[in-house]
């Protein structure tokens, strides 16, 4: 199977990520998600609850962006 993109416009890669820190008060685990698109098509996405505990929202955002970066590389 092949994915074919027509070069009508300049193709760009876009990435989005978000983290939800401590939304569940019983376990305070991070739920993170990310999505990467190339042109108008989504090429990679993920959403999952992490097994680790985060002590702050800054740490949660940092961990989430690290996970997304590692996945795209």
Secondary structure in CASP SS format (residue, H / E / C, confidence):
PFRMAT SS
TARGET T0000
AUTHOR 0000-0000-0000
METHOD secondary structure of the structure
MODEL  1
X C 1.00
X C 1.00
X C 1.00
X C 1.00
X C 1.00
X C 1.00
X C 1.00
X C 1.00
X C 1.00
X C 1.00
X C 1.00
X C 1.00
X E 1.00
X E 1.00
X E 1.00
X E 1.00
X E 1.00
X E 1.00
X E 1.00
X E 1.00
X C 1.00
X C 1.00
X C 1.00
X C 1.00
X C 1.00
X C 1.00
X C 1.00
X C 1.00
X E 1.00
X E 1.00
X E 1.00
X E 1.00
X E 1.00
X E 1.00
X E 1.00
X E 1.00
X E 1.00
X E 1.00
X C 1.00
X C 1.00
X E 1.00
X E 1.00
X E 1.00
X E 1.00
X E 1.00
X E 1.00
X E 1.00
X E 1.00
X E 1.00
X E 1.00
X E 1.00
X E 1.00
X E 1.00
X C 1.00
X C 1.00
X C 1.00
X H 1.00
X H 1.00
X H 1.00
X H 1.00
X H 1.00
X H 1.00
X H 1.00
X H 1.00
X H 1.00
X H 1.00
X H 1.00
X H 1.00
X H 1.00
X H 1.00
X H 1.00
X H 1.00
X C 1.00
END
